Amino acid sequence: MRTGKIIDIHCKCGYLLFRYFKAGKGRLIKVLISRLSEDNVGLSKVETHSRPLCPECQKEIGIIMMIHGEPALKLNQGTIKSVRI
């Protein structure tokens, strides 16, 4: 795998949703489930096309989709604190 960083993804309410291995530069648009190092939402157990919620404030984080043959979370940019590397 390429070089990258482990970053913390927070909801706008301040709750730590997960820690993610981000490879490359730019905004965080999608989160591949296989690259999660810590999951406080339970994304590994949800089905495709489900819409996980923040455990703290109950806002929708995004939608689970198949991207390049892997399950991934397409993020709702209005719910998370912006992350850019």
Secondary structure by P-SEA (a helix, b strand, c coil): cccccbbbbbcccccccccccccccccccccccccccccccccccccccccccccccccccbbbbbcccbbbbbccccccccccc
